[in-house]
């Protein structure tokens, strides 16, 4: 590259930078970086380096570095939600196609006399196939410290119960917005001491998008967990004069589930 060509490129980059600054002076408009591959990025250009790259800040605060050799044109247009450089989804508005992960803090409130409160932590990972459909799998850990409800001749041992669920997870986000309700269903099997077997946990929640990938989630749902926790004390009665004894029965937990978490 000769000296005159370098000077020309530097001047061109400077002129492009000036046009970026001028583009910010009009309210209700934004800069649009149109790429050679047909995609475009909308936002505010906060930094540029001649012959190297520029940095554009999108509506959700995400900073993107774009190299000059990928840029076709820079314009100023009326504000619109930005588009990604390699996805058909809208960042900051809804889930993005590709990998999606979750980490949740969970609390389970019993809703009948034979169930117990418990709490735990879970994580799920999978693939976002469309703006609305996620399919994945996950695992977690739950613990209950409370002694079982003592009434109607039901008893249980005074020890903690640990649960290690492994599950499939299907989620439907109902809107392509930062704030979106969603339906989630986890089905799987739990290992543990005395609390084990099939688990079923559908829930309804709300997603709050913070950036292209990072979001907050809160949900309320129903949880059924198979157990072998109940020991029935069989006492003498006027009709049954058999000796007292114990019989173990399977009575699943039925709980209200509350989850707070993040996705990435």
N, C-alpha and C positions, 0 to 999 in steps of 0.2 A: 504494500500500500504506500503510494508516494505522499509527499508532504501536503500537496494541494488537496488530495482526497481526504486526508485526516482533518485538515482545516474545515473542509466542506461538511464533514460529518459532525464535527464539534459545533459548527454554526447551526446545523439542522437540529441537533439535539437541544441547543439553547433556545431556538425558536419554538420547539415543541414544548419545552419547559415553560416558556412565557405564556404560551397558549393555555397550559394547564392552570397557571395562576389566574389568568383572566377568566377562566371557566368557573372559578369559585365565587366570583363577584355577584352572580345572579342567584337570588333565593329561589328555592323550589326546583333547582336544576342540579345535575351532577355530571361528573366526568365519566365518559364511557371509553374504555380501552378495548378496541376491537382487534381480535387476534387473527392471524393468518389461517388458523384452523376452523374459523367460523364462529368461535365462541367469543364472549365479551364479558368484561368485568366492570361493574359500576361502583362508584364511590367517590372518595376524595384522595387525590394524589398528594402524599405527604413528603415524598422524597424522590429525587431522580439523580442518576449519575450518567453523564454523557458517555456514550459508547458502551454502556454496561447495562443498567437496569433502572427501573423505577419501582417505587413502593406505593400501593394504593390501599386505602383503608375502606373496607366495605361497610355497609349499613350496620352490621352487627358487631363492628369493632375489629374484625379479622384483618390482619395486615398480609398482603400478598406481594411477593416480589416477582416482577415480570421482566424478562430480558428483551432488549430492543429488537433482536432479530425475530422475535415472535409477534411483534406488534405490526399491525397493518395500518391502523388509524386511531387517532384520539379525538373525540368529539365532546361537545357539551349538549346534553339532552334533558328533557323533562324527567323528573325523578321517577324511577321504577324500581321494583325489587331486583337486586342484582342476580346474575346468573353465574354458575361456576364455570371453571375452565375445562372441566372434563366430566360433567354430570348433567343429567336431564332434570335433576331436582333443584329446588331453590334453597340455597343455604340460609340458615337463620330463620327459615319459615317452617320447615318440617324435617323429618328424618331423611338422611342422605343415603343413597344407594351404596351398598357395600357392607363392610363389617360394622357391627353395633354391639356395644357392651353395656352391662348394667351392674351396679352394686347397690344393694338395698339393706337398710336397717328395718327389722320387722318386729311387730308386737301382735300377739294373738290373745284376744279377750274371750273367755269361755262364754257360751250362750246357753248352756244347760247345766244341770246339777252334776253330771258325770264327767265333765271336761275340766281342764285346768288352763290357767294362763301360762303362756310361755313367750319367749323372745329369741331373736337370733339375727343372723347375718346371712345373706345369700348373694350370689353373683350368677349372671346369665350372659351368654355370648352367642352370637349367630350372625345372620345375614339379612339385610333389608332388601327385599326383592322389588318392592314398589314403594311409593310414598306412604302407603297404608299398611303393608304386610311385612311383619318380621317373624322369622322362624329361627329358633335356636335351642340351646340346652344349657343347664346350669346345675349348681350344687349349693348346699348351704349347711349351716349348723344352727340348731335350736336347743334351748334348755329350759326346763321348768324346775323351780326350787320349792314349790308349794306342795304340801301334803294333800292328798286327794280329799275332795268334799266328803265329810263324815255325816251321813244320814241314811235313813232307810236301810240300815245294816250293811252299808258299803264301806269298805276300808281299802287302804293301800299302804305300802311301805313308806317310811319317812326318809326318802333319799331322792337325790336329783335324778331327773330323767333327761337323757341326751338323745337328740334326733339328728340324723345326717341325711337329709333328703337329696335325691338325684332326680332331675325332672326334665321333661321337654317343655318348651315355652313357645307359645304362639301369641302374637300381639297385633291388634288392629288399631292404628291411629286414625281417628275419624276425620281430621282436618289437616290440610297442609299449611298450618299456621304455627307461629311461635307458641301460642296457647291452644292446646288441642286436647279434648277428651280422648281416652283410649280404653279399649277392652283388652284384658290380658288373661290368659289361662295357662296354668302350670299343672301338669299331670305327671306323676312319677312314683317312685318307691323310696321309702325311708328305712334306713338302718338305725339301730339304737338299742338301748337297754330298756326293754318293756314297752317302748313306743316305737313301733315299726309297722311296715306294710304299706298299702297304697295311700297316696296323698292326692288331693284334688283341691286346687285353689284358684277359682275365677275371681277377677276383681275389676273394678271400674275406677279409673284415675284421671289425672290431669297432668299434661306435659308442659313445661315452661322452657322454651329454647333460649339458651344464653349466647350461643355462637353456632358455627356451622355444625359442630359435633356435640358440644357440651350442653346438657339440659338437666333440669331438675324434674323429679317425678314424685307424685303423691297419690296413693290409691287406698281404697276401702273395698274389702271383699269378704268372701266366705271361705273357710278352710275346713276340710275334712281330713283327719289323719287317723288311720287304723292304729289300734293299740291293743295291748293285753294287760291293761293296768288294773282292772277291777277284780277284787276278791270279795265274793259274796259270803257273808257269815250266815250259815244255816243253823238257826236255833230251834229249841224244842217249842212246839205249839200244842194246843189242845187236840189238834187233829193228828199232827205228826209228832210222834214221841221218839223219833230217831235221835241219836246223839248229835251234839253240835259238831260242825265241821266247816271247812272252807272249800269253795269252788271258784276257780278262775274263769272269768268270762271276757270275751272280746267286745269292748264298747268304745267305738271311735270317738275321738275328740271332735266337737263341732264348735268352731270359734269364728269370731269376727277378726279379720286380718287388717292390719294397718301397716302400710309400707311407706317409707321416705327414702329416696335415693337419688343417685346421679347416673347419667348415661354418657357415654363417650364414644 
